């Protein structure tokens, strides 16, 4: 029996130590990640960083939208003035004047917004739109009417889609409000010019192609 006594005592000592360590582990829990002690283990840092990046990217998109809209308003005003001067169709002439009036109002609002957001506001239409204006200015009569109406339909279809998207997704509240305010105005323009195009096509004065 003497041979087993030291083993029995060692087993008891080991059991006591194991119990003590277990109590200690329960009483003093260790951080899930010792390298991030004090941080919130429930926060997914990758998702948080992705969300921040996405929000920052959207804000840059919002600022670019403001710049593009300012150039677009310059373009609509330029083309509208040409329509007032050169259109032979009275409906086209009146639409051109409405473009000047409405887009001057929108341009003023957007220029003010750009100043508030520290965005450098473009002072003129884009090069592409300037080229189109130059092409229109070389036309007159029915040829001008057809080209202007076709361009306005295409332009406003594109504008409605872009403004609607920005109104739904803008991260900058002021830009979201501006897009929401502009949307019904531009939608109204699209409906008007589509109606004019339809009337002109029925009368043989404009092409719908």
SETOR-210207 format. One line per 3 residues: number of its first residue (from 0); their letters; for each residue z, y, x of N, C-alpha, C. Coordinates in nm, 4 decimals. Each point is the difference from the previous one (the first is absolute). Layout:
NUM	a	Z Y X Z Y X Z Y X | ...
This chain:
0	xxx	0.0000 -0.1204 0.0832 0.0000 0.1204 -0.0832 0.0000 0.1246 0.0862 | 0.0587 -0.0034 0.1199 0.0099 0.1177 0.0850 -0.1364 0.0530 0.0359 | -0.0954 -0.0885 0.0093 -0.1358 0.0381 0.0399 -0.0630 0.0987 -0.0990
3	xxx	0.0315 -0.0071 -0.1301 -0.0631 0.0820 -0.1048 0.0740 0.1297 -0.0287 | 0.1218 0.0150 0.0537 0.0797 0.1189 -0.0312 -0.0658 0.1301 0.0461 | -0.0449 0.0086 0.1278 -0.0652 0.1259 0.0437 -0.1220 0.0340 -0.0839
6	xxx	-0.0755 -0.1027 -0.0405 -0.1205 0.0243 -0.0806 0.0368 0.0569 -0.1347 | 0.1074 -0.0531 -0.0612 0.0452 0.0468 -0.1305 0.0434 0.1447 0.0095 | 0.0779 0.0320 0.1088 0.0462 0.1381 0.0156 -0.1188 0.0957 0.0198
9	xxx	-0.0998 -0.0456 0.0772 -0.1178 0.0838 0.0236 -0.0774 0.0231 -0.1291 | -0.0101 -0.1001 -0.0817 -0.0715 0.0111 -0.1271 0.0686 0.0995 -0.0911 | 0.1334 -0.0062 -0.0026 0.0756 0.0940 -0.0845 -0.0205 0.1427 0.0473
12	xxx	0.0056 0.0166 0.1335 -0.0176 0.1353 0.0559 -0.1376 0.0537 -0.0319 | -0.0996 -0.0861 0.0094 -0.1382 0.0417 -0.0286 -0.0146 0.0402 -0.1455 | 0.0610 -0.0724 -0.0897 -0.0073 0.0297 -0.1427 0.0636 0.1339 -0.0309
15	xxx	0.1166 0.0261 0.0648 0.0695 0.1286 -0.0220 -0.0866 0.1148 0.0459 | -0.0615 -0.0159 0.1179 -0.0860 0.1067 0.0534 -0.1201 0.0228 -0.0897 | -0.0611 -0.1068 -0.0488 -0.1167 0.0126 -0.0883 0.0367 0.0729 -0.1272
18	xxx	0.1214 -0.0329 -0.0558 0.0465 0.0662 -0.1225 0.0212 0.1487 0.0252 | 0.0586 0.0326 0.1142 0.0269 0.1405 0.0342 -0.1291 0.0777 0.0141 | -0.0982 -0.0587 0.0652 -0.1287 0.0672 0.0166 -0.0678 0.0199 -0.1340
21	xxx	0.0124 -0.0963 -0.0896 -0.0600 0.0120 -0.1327 0.0605 0.1127 -0.0782 | 0.1332 0.0130 0.0053 0.0691 0.1096 -0.0694 -0.0431 0.1327 0.0571 | -0.0112 0.0054 0.1327 -0.0402 0.1247 0.0679 -0.1394 0.0405 -0.0434
24	xxx	-0.0917 -0.0964 -0.0102 -0.1379 0.0304 -0.0376 -0.0068 0.0521 -0.1412 | 0.0905 -0.0531 -0.0889 -0.0003 0.0468 -0.1376 0.0640 0.1376 -0.0108 | 0.1002 0.0262 0.0810 0.0721 0.1271 -0.0080 -0.0790 0.1135 0.0623
27	xxx	-0.0758 -0.0283 0.1042 -0.0755 0.1034 0.0709 -0.1481 -0.0374 0.0033 | -0.0741 0.0206 -0.1091 -0.1427 -0.0360 -0.0024 -0.0782 0.0838 0.0991 | -0.0999 -0.0607 0.0612 -0.0828 0.0676 0.0993 -0.1201 0.0636 -0.0682
30	xxx	-0.0533 0.1102 0.0563 -0.1211 0.0605 -0.0561 -0.1145 -0.0986 0.0035 | -0.0907 0.0118 -0.0999 -0.1145 -0.0905 -0.0061 -0.0855 0.0133 0.1243 | -0.0081 0.1224 0.0530 -0.0764 0.0230 0.1227 0.0838 0.0887 0.0901
33	xxx	0.0631 -0.0568 0.1059 0.0886 0.0792 0.0864 -0.0689 0.1214 0.0583 | -0.1298 -0.0069 0.0186 -0.0710 0.1129 0.0575 -0.0145 0.1158 -0.0967 | 0.0239 -0.0246 -0.1316 -0.0134 0.1036 -0.1024 0.1305 0.0189 -0.0749
36	xxx	0.1110 -0.0173 0.0701 0.1303 0.0142 -0.0638 0.0117 0.1373 -0.0630 | 0.0469 0.0029 -0.1238 0.0166 0.1268 -0.0705 -0.1202 0.0352 -0.0849 | -0.1132 -0.0709 0.0191 -0.1173 0.0278 -0.0819 0.0088 -0.0789 -0.1289
39	xxx	-0.0855 0.0366 -0.0971 -0.0010 -0.0701 -0.1276 -0.0936 -0.1191 0.0094 | 0.0548 -0.1221 0.0032 -0.0865 -0.1173 0.0164 -0.0918 -0.0212 -0.1188 | 0.0269 0.0689 -0.1151 -0.0832 -0.0171 -0.1184 -0.1267 0.0822 0.0032
42	xxx	-0.0135 0.0926 0.0963 -0.1169 0.0865 0.0068 -0.1097 -0.0687 0.0785 | -0.1182 -0.0107 -0.0589 -0.1147 -0.0558 0.0692 -0.0693 0.1150 0.0712 | 0.0246 0.0076 0.1333 -0.0498 0.1146 0.0755 -0.1522 0.0046 0.0023
45	xxx	-0.0648 -0.1143 -0.0001 -0.1468 -0.0020 0.0022 -0.0561 0.0605 -0.1270 | 0.0546 -0.0400 -0.1157 -0.0464 0.0543 -0.1274 0.0280 0.1489 -0.0103 | 0.1167 0.0422 0.0504 0.0361 0.1420 -0.0047 -0.0969 0.0824 0.0831
48	xxx	-0.0314 -0.0468 0.1195 -0.0940 0.0705 0.0863 -0.1391 0.0053 -0.0612 | -0.0417 -0.1094 -0.0626 -0.1312 -0.0032 -0.0659 -0.0056 0.1016 -0.1133 | 0.1103 0.0094 -0.0751 0.0042 0.0941 -0.1127 -0.0063 0.1441 0.0493
51	xxx	0.0711 0.0278 0.1090 -0.0024 0.1348 0.0572 -0.1388 0.0355 0.0507 | -0.0632 -0.0960 0.0647 -0.1358 0.0230 0.0510 -0.0970 0.0244 -0.1146 | 0.0132 -0.0792 -0.1054 -0.0880 0.0144 -0.1157 0.0165 0.1369 -0.0655
54	xxx	0.1250 0.0449 -0.0137 0.0268 0.1303 -0.0616 -0.0568 0.1125 0.0857 | 0.0148 -0.0120 0.1316 -0.0535 0.1013 0.0914 -0.1520 0.0048 -0.0075 | -0.0620 -0.1173 -0.0038 -0.1460 -0.0071 -0.0089 -0.0493 0.0613 -0.1302
57	xxx	0.0723 -0.0252 -0.1106 -0.0409 0.0557 -0.1294 0.0114 0.1515 0.0002 | 0.1019 0.0536 0.0657 0.0148 0.1455 0.0069 -0.1152 0.0632 0.0762 | -0.0470 -0.0675 0.1051 -0.1167 0.0501 0.0724 -0.1243 -0.0064 -0.0879
60	xxx	-0.0101 -0.1055 -0.0804 -0.1103 -0.0115 -0.0954 0.0061 0.1134 -0.1015 | 0.1206 0.0335 -0.0445 0.0185 0.1102 -0.0953 -0.0479 0.1323 0.0590 | 0.0343 0.0237 0.1255 -0.0400 0.1248 0.0654 -0.1517 0.0069 0.0151
63	xxx	-0.0595 -0.1139 0.0341 -0.1460 -0.0032 0.0131 -0.0656 0.0215 -0.1358 | 0.0621 -0.0519 -0.1049 -0.0501 0.0213 -0.1358 -0.0039 0.1487 -0.0331 | 0.1043 0.0724 0.0365 0.0044 0.1442 -0.0251 -0.1143 0.0694 0.0730
66	xxx	-0.0216 -0.0364 0.1249 -0.1088 0.0606 0.0771 -0.1361 -0.0302 -0.0628 | -0.0201 -0.1255 -0.0394 -0.1278 -0.0393 -0.0605 -0.0223 0.0710 -0.1337 | 0.1056 0.0137 -0.0769 -0.0113 0.0677 -0.1293 -0.0319 0.1478 0.0172
69	xxx	0.0569 0.0623 0.1004 -0.0301 0.1413 0.0258 -0.1481 0.0164 0.0350 | -0.0506 -0.0874 0.0875 -0.1426 0.0065 0.0338 -0.0862 -0.0287 -0.1228 | 0.0442 -0.0945 -0.0823 -0.0744 -0.0327 -0.1210 -0.0075 0.1167 -0.0970
72	xxx	0.1088 0.0738 -0.0112 -0.0001 0.1165 -0.0890 -0.0933 0.1089 0.0521 | -0.0015 0.0190 0.1314 -0.0958 0.0949 0.0578 -0.1429 -0.0409 -0.0361 | -0.0263 -0.1295 0.0092 -0.1331 -0.0512 -0.0298 -0.0384 0.0235 -0.1460
75	xxx	0.0935 -0.0281 -0.0921 -0.0282 0.0171 -0.1430 -0.0251 0.1472 -0.0342 | 0.0733 0.0870 0.0648 -0.0184 0.1444 -0.0230 -0.1370 0.0448 0.0517 | -0.0358 -0.0453 0.1198 -0.1301 0.0360 0.0569 -0.1145 -0.0478 -0.0892
78	xxx	0.0074 -0.1272 -0.0409 -0.1062 -0.0567 -0.0836 -0.0007 0.0646 -0.1386 | 0.1196 0.0309 -0.0513 0.0083 0.0654 -0.1300 -0.0665 0.1374 0.0007 | 0.0208 0.0740 0.1063 -0.0640 0.1315 0.0136 -0.1513 -0.0131 0.0040
81	xxx	-0.0499 -0.1035 0.0674 -0.1438 -0.0238 0.0023 -0.0525 -0.0294 -0.1407 | 0.0778 -0.0798 -0.0760 -0.0420 -0.0340 -0.1361 -0.0073 0.1252 -0.0877 | 0.0967 0.0875 0.0148 0.0000 0.1248 -0.0773 -0.1250 0.0813 0.0328
84	xxx	-0.0383 0.0027 0.1242 -0.1139 0.0810 0.0454 -0.1358 -0.0649 -0.0288 | -0.0087 -0.1333 0.0149 -0.1309 -0.0635 0.0045 -0.0326 -0.0916 -0.1177 | 0.0994 -0.0451 -0.0767 -0.0268 -0.0961 -0.1075 -0.0892 0.0611 -0.1083
87	xxx	-0.0909 -0.0817 -0.0509 -0.0847 0.0435 -0.1113 0.0561 -0.0482 -0.1333 | 0.0840 -0.1009 0.0047 0.0638 -0.0543 -0.1202 0.1308 0.0745 -0.0239 | 0.0186 0.0508 -0.1205 0.1183 0.0810 -0.0287 0.1299 -0.0804 0.0105
90	xxx	-0.0062 -0.1262 -0.0386 0.1192 -0.0858 0.0119 0.0399 -0.0165 0.1467 | -0.0981 -0.0173 0.0849 0.0264 -0.0164 0.1427 0.0585 0.1282 0.0568 | -0.0537 0.1125 -0.0427 0.0480 0.1298 0.0467 0.1474 0.0206 -0.0398
93	xxx	0.0327 -0.0328 -0.1249 0.1382 0.0148 -0.0480 0.0938 -0.0966 0.0733 | -0.0498 -0.1200 0.0248 0.0818 -0.0969 0.0737 0.0269 0.0523 0.1408 | -0.1012 0.0572 0.0622 0.0173 0.0560 0.1340 0.1078 0.1067 0.0025
96	xxx	0.0030 0.0860 -0.1021 0.1028 0.1042 -0.0059 0.1388 -0.0601 -0.0185 | 0.0062 -0.1060 -0.0794 0.1297 -0.0673 -0.0197 0.0480 -0.0625 0.1298 | -0.0922 -0.0531 0.0780 0.0364 -0.0551 0.1304 0.0606 0.1088 0.0893
99	xxx	-0.0619 0.1164 -0.0010 0.0518 0.1105 0.0812 0.1404 0.0381 -0.0448 | 0.0185 0.0140 -0.1307 0.1300 0.0434 -0.0535 0.1094 -0.1042 0.0241 | -0.0269 -0.1253 -0.0389 0.1032 -0.1047 0.0082 0.0325 -0.0366 0.1445
102	xxx	-0.1027 -0.0095 0.0829 0.0251 -0.0423 0.1384 0.0573 0.1132 0.0848 | -0.0211 0.1234 -0.0416 0.0686 0.1101 0.0683 0.1500 -0.0088 -0.0271 | 0.0351 -0.0323 -0.1234 0.1407 -0.0175 -0.0359 0.0621 -0.1164 0.0781
105	xxx	-0.0702 -0.1138 0.0035 0.0510 -0.1155 0.0733 0.0088 0.0292 0.1492 | -0.0978 0.0709 0.0525 -0.0002 0.0346 0.1425 0.1198 0.0872 0.0351 | 0.0304 0.0961 -0.0846 0.1154 0.0870 0.0252 0.1299 -0.0804 0.0011
108	xxx	0.0131 -0.0917 -0.0951 0.1210 -0.0830 -0.0077 0.0133 -0.0893 0.1233 | -0.1103 -0.0609 0.0412 0.0038 -0.0913 0.1145 0.0199 0.0738 0.1322 | -0.0565 0.1187 0.0103 0.0196 0.0790 0.1218 0.1470 0.0395 0.0141
111	xxx	0.0614 0.0345 -0.1115 0.1429 0.0322 0.0004 0.0829 -0.1224 0.0379 | -0.0368 -0.1160 -0.0556 0.0703 -0.1244 0.0314 -0.0151 -0.0348 0.1476 | -0.1190 0.0169 0.0536 -0.0237 -0.0286 0.1416 0.0890 0.0876 0.0882
114	xxx	0.0152 0.1247 -0.0372 0.0858 0.0905 0.0764 0.1454 -0.0463 -0.0047 | 0.0455 -0.0445 -0.1171 0.1376 -0.0475 -0.0149 0.0257 -0.1264 0.0819 | -0.1011 -0.0847 0.0126 0.0152 -0.1271 0.0724 -0.0446 0.0107 0.1457
117	xxx	-0.0316 0.1216 0.0437 -0.0432 0.0252 0.1380 -0.1264 -0.0790 0.0353 | -0.0924 -0.0011 -0.0960 -0.1301 -0.0635 0.0198 -0.1025 0.1105 0.0228 | -0.0812 -0.0147 0.1039 -0.1042 0.0989 0.0260 -0.1106 -0.0157 -0.1035
120	xxx	-0.0165 0.0999 -0.0847 -0.0963 -0.0082 -0.1094 -0.1414 0.0296 0.0485 | -0.0968 -0.0881 -0.0292 -0.1393 0.0287 0.0346 -0.0479 0.1265 -0.0712 | -0.0881 0.0731 0.0650 -0.0473 0.1270 -0.0548 -0.1384 -0.0100 -0.0639
123	xxx	-0.0568 -0.1185 -0.0015 -0.1342 -0.0162 -0.0551 -0.0228 -0.1455 -0.0409 | -0.1152 -0.0244 -0.0610 -0.0381 -0.1351 -0.0397 -0.0302 -0.0841 0.1238 | -0.0082 -0.1306 -0.0187 -0.0343 -0.0906 0.1095 -0.1461 0.0207 0.0403
126	xxx	-0.0353 -0.0473 0.1178 -0.1381 0.0114 0.0477 -0.0976 -0.0694 -0.0942 | 0.0414 -0.1141 -0.0529 -0.0846 -0.0754 -0.0933 -0.0271 0.0814 -0.1261 | 0.1040 0.0613 -0.0542 -0.0165 0.0788 -0.1222 -0.0780 0.1289 0.0261
129	xxx	0.0165 0.0561 0.1186 -0.0781 0.1181 0.0358 -0.1490 -0.0341 0.0048 | -0.0308 -0.1184 0.0516 -0.1389 -0.0442 0.0072 -0.0582 -0.0171 -0.1396 | 0.0815 -0.0530 -0.0926 -0.0461 -0.0168 -0.1382 -0.0223 0.1356 -0.0652
132	xxx	0.0891 0.0948 0.0262 -0.0150 0.1343 -0.0551 -0.1283 0.0658 0.0515 | -0.0294 -0.0218 0.1273 -0.1225 0.0561 0.0583 -0.1232 -0.0611 -0.0658 | 0.0067 -0.1287 -0.0281 -0.1106 -0.0681 -0.0674 -0.0187 0.0560 -0.1412
135	xxx	0.1100 0.0209 -0.0721 -0.0078 0.0547 -0.1356 -0.0532 0.1431 -0.0001 | 0.0406 0.0757 0.0993 -0.0405 0.1410 0.0041 -0.1503 0.0160 0.0185 | -0.0659 -0.1038 0.0517 -0.1452 0.0045 0.0195 -0.0750 -0.0386 -0.1271
138	xxx	0.0732 -0.0414 -0.1046 -0.0617 -0.0413 -0.1261 0.0127 0.1101 -0.1046 | -0.0737 -0.0188 -0.1092 0.0112 0.0936 -0.1119 -0.0432 -0.0687 -0.1287 | 0.0308 0.0626 -0.1112 -0.0432 -0.0518 -0.1298 0.0495 -0.1390 -0.0306
141	xxx	-0.0877 -0.0801 -0.0626 0.0369 -0.1349 -0.0439 0.0362 -0.0904 0.1170 | -0.0665 0.0177 0.1129 0.0305 -0.0825 0.1178 0.1431 0.0245 0.0457 | 0.0420 0.1255 -0.0022 0.1388 0.0315 0.0365 0.0956 -0.0635 -0.1003
144	xxx	-0.0287 0.0185 -0.1287 0.0889 -0.0524 -0.1047 0.0220 -0.1500 0.0169 | -0.1083 -0.0733 0.0196 0.0101 -0.1461 0.0125 0.0818 -0.0407 0.1228 | -0.0271 0.0663 0.1120 0.0710 -0.0348 0.1236 0.1481 0.0368 -0.0093
147	xxx	0.0301 0.1157 -0.0552 0.1385 0.0458 -0.0110 0.0796 -0.0913 -0.0935 | -0.0575 -0.0312 -0.1153 0.0699 -0.0851 -0.0968 0.0256 -0.1392 0.0582 | -0.0997 -0.0561 0.0644 0.0154 -0.1326 0.0614 0.1119 0.0008 0.1036
150	xxx	0.0018 0.1045 0.0825 0.1023 0.0108 0.1038 0.1388 0.0178 -0.0599 | 0.0099 0.0796 -0.1073 0.1299 0.0254 -0.0627 0.0572 -0.1254 -0.0662 | -0.0874 -0.0798 -0.0618 0.0476 -0.1248 -0.0610 0.0554 -0.0928 0.1076
153	xxx	-0.0769 -0.0192 0.1055 0.0422 -0.0873 0.1095 0.1289 0.0513 0.0639 | 0.0046 0.1296 0.0227 0.1143 0.0630 0.0655 0.1276 -0.0155 -0.0825 | -0.0108 0.0251 -0.1294 0.1197 -0.0036 -0.0845 0.0472 -0.1420 -0.0295
156	xxx	-0.0915 -0.0955 -0.0017 0.0430 -0.1400 -0.0138 0.0860 -0.0390 0.1194 | -0.0436 0.0385 0.1174 0.0751 -0.0296 0.1225 0.1338 0.0743 0.0005 | -0.0030 0.1273 -0.0413 0.1228 0.0816 0.0010 0.1053 -0.0544 -0.0958
159	xxx	-0.0434 -0.0401 -0.1188 0.0953 -0.0529 -0.0990 0.0710 -0.1231 0.0555 | -0.0756 -0.0903 0.0625 0.0600 -0.1219 0.0554 0.1003 0.0330 0.1103 | -0.0352 0.0921 0.0887 0.0874 0.0335 0.1118 0.1251 0.0753 -0.0447
162	xxx	-0.0166 0.0926 -0.0931 0.1152 0.0779 -0.0480 0.0941 -0.0888 -0.0807 | -0.0558 -0.0898 -0.0795 0.0831 -0.0930 -0.0774 0.0816 -0.0891 0.0929 | -0.0641 -0.0482 0.1055 0.0713 -0.0846 0.0983 0.1141 0.0773 0.0654
165	xxx	-0.0268 0.1244 0.0383 0.1026 0.0807 0.0664 0.1137 0.0340 -0.0960 | -0.0320 0.0251 -0.1256 0.1027 0.0302 -0.0994 0.0954 -0.1178 -0.0187 | -0.0514 -0.1214 0.0209 0.0817 -0.1206 -0.0172 0.0752 -0.0409 0.1258
168	xxx	-0.0534 0.0352 0.1184 0.0569 -0.0555 0.1234 0.0577 0.1025 0.0973 | -0.0131 0.1286 -0.0273 0.0469 0.1019 0.0951 0.1485 -0.0148 0.0298 | 0.0347 0.0154 0.1287 0.1401 -0.0077 0.0429 0.0650 0.1382 0.0025
171	xxx	-0.0812 0.1046 0.0128 0.0522 0.1364 0.0007 0.0002 0.0512 -0.1440 | 0.1157 0.0291 -0.0570 0.0086 0.0387 -0.1415 -0.0919 0.1154 -0.0383 | -0.0089 0.1011 0.0860 -0.0835 0.1164 -0.0316 -0.1489 -0.0371 -0.0072
174	xxx	-0.0408 -0.0925 0.0848 -0.1397 -0.0451 -0.0018 -0.0257 -0.0831 -0.1249 | 0.0946 -0.0834 -0.0355 -0.0107 -0.0802 -0.1223 -0.0141 0.0909 -0.1211 | 0.0798 0.1062 -0.0054 -0.0069 0.0946 -0.1118 -0.1352 0.0709 -0.0040
177	xxx	-0.0498 0.0392 0.1172 -0.1292 0.0694 0.0073 -0.1135 -0.0905 -0.0482 | 0.0034 -0.1270 0.0411 -0.1032 -0.0945 -0.0418 0.0084 -0.0260 -0.1501 | 0.1214 -0.0124 -0.0499 0.0205 -0.0231 -0.1435 -0.0506 0.1186 -0.0820
180	xxx	0.0212 0.1203 0.0513 -0.0459 0.1212 -0.0686 -0.1521 0.0129 0.0049 | -0.0605 -0.0373 0.1118 -0.1449 0.0148 0.0168 -0.0793 -0.1057 -0.0766 | 0.0584 -0.1180 -0.0191 -0.0735 -0.1126 -0.0587 -0.0649 0.0316 -0.1347
183	xxx	0.0720 0.0519 -0.0996 -0.0652 0.0265 -0.1286 -0.1094 0.1064 0.0080 | 0.0146 0.0940 0.0927 -0.1029 0.1032 0.0188 -0.1292 -0.0647 0.0486 | 0.0114 -0.0855 0.1008 -0.1180 -0.0650 0.0580 -0.0606 -0.1010 -0.0974
186	xxx	0.0855 -0.0701 -0.0742 -0.0506 -0.0928 -0.1017 -0.0787 0.0757 -0.1066 | 0.0487 0.1186 -0.0360 -0.0707 0.0829 -0.0969 -0.1361 0.0433 0.0528 | -0.0065 0.0333 0.1281 -0.1276 0.0372 0.0619 -0.0979 -0.1170 -0.0043
189	xxx	0.0502 -0.1192 0.0306 -0.0864 -0.1184 0.0005 -0.0581 -0.0243 -0.1391 | 0.0828 0.0093 -0.1021 -0.0479 -0.0204 -0.1366 -0.1049 0.1047 -0.0376 | 0.0232 0.1243 0.0408 -0.0948 0.1079 -0.0301 -0.1348 -0.0229 0.0668
192	xxx	0.0008 -0.0308 0.1279 -0.1261 -0.0142 0.0726 -0.0746 -0.1262 -0.0419 | 0.0726 -0.1043 -0.0379 -0.0656 -0.1201 -0.0522 -0.0682 0.0313 -0.1329 | 0.0657 0.0821 -0.0826 -0.0602 0.0414 -0.1267 -0.1250 0.0844 0.0223
195	xxx	0.0076 0.0905 0.0969 -0.1161 0.0839 0.0326 -0.1157 -0.0859 0.0505 | 0.0311 -0.0960 0.0863 -0.1027 -0.0895 0.0528 -0.0661 -0.0777 -0.1139 | 0.0798 -0.0465 -0.0943 -0.0530 -0.0757 -0.1129 -0.0903 0.0887 -0.0853
198	xxx	0.0417 0.1224 -0.0261 -0.0808 0.0924 -0.0812 -0.1317 0.0345 0.0692 | 0.0074 0.0215 0.1308 -0.1198 0.0347 0.0742 -0.0981 -0.1158 0.0065 | 0.0539 -0.1210 0.0139 -0.0850 -0.1175 0.0034 -0.0700 -0.0196 -0.1339
201	xxx	0.0718 0.0222 -0.1087 -0.0582 -0.0142 -0.1337 -0.1099 0.1040 -0.0235 | 0.0171 0.1176 0.0624 -0.0989 0.1059 -0.0169 -0.1087 -0.0036 0.1047 | 0.0083 -0.0966 0.0924 -0.1006 -0.0120 0.1042 0.0131 0.1024 0.1101
204	xxx	0.1226 0.0614 0.0096 0.0165 0.1061 0.1010 0.0728 -0.0469 0.1240 | 0.0569 -0.1188 -0.0033 0.0735 -0.0475 0.1175 -0.0070 -0.1503 0.0081 | 0.0074 -0.0516 0.1179 -0.0035 -0.1435 0.0221 0.1402 -0.0559 0.0063
207	xx	0.0239 -0.1170 -0.0551 0.1303 -0.0656 0.0087 0.0028 -0.0993 0.1151 | -0.1070 -0.0074 0.0737 -0.0064 -0.0934 0.1130 0.0757 0.0533 0.1193
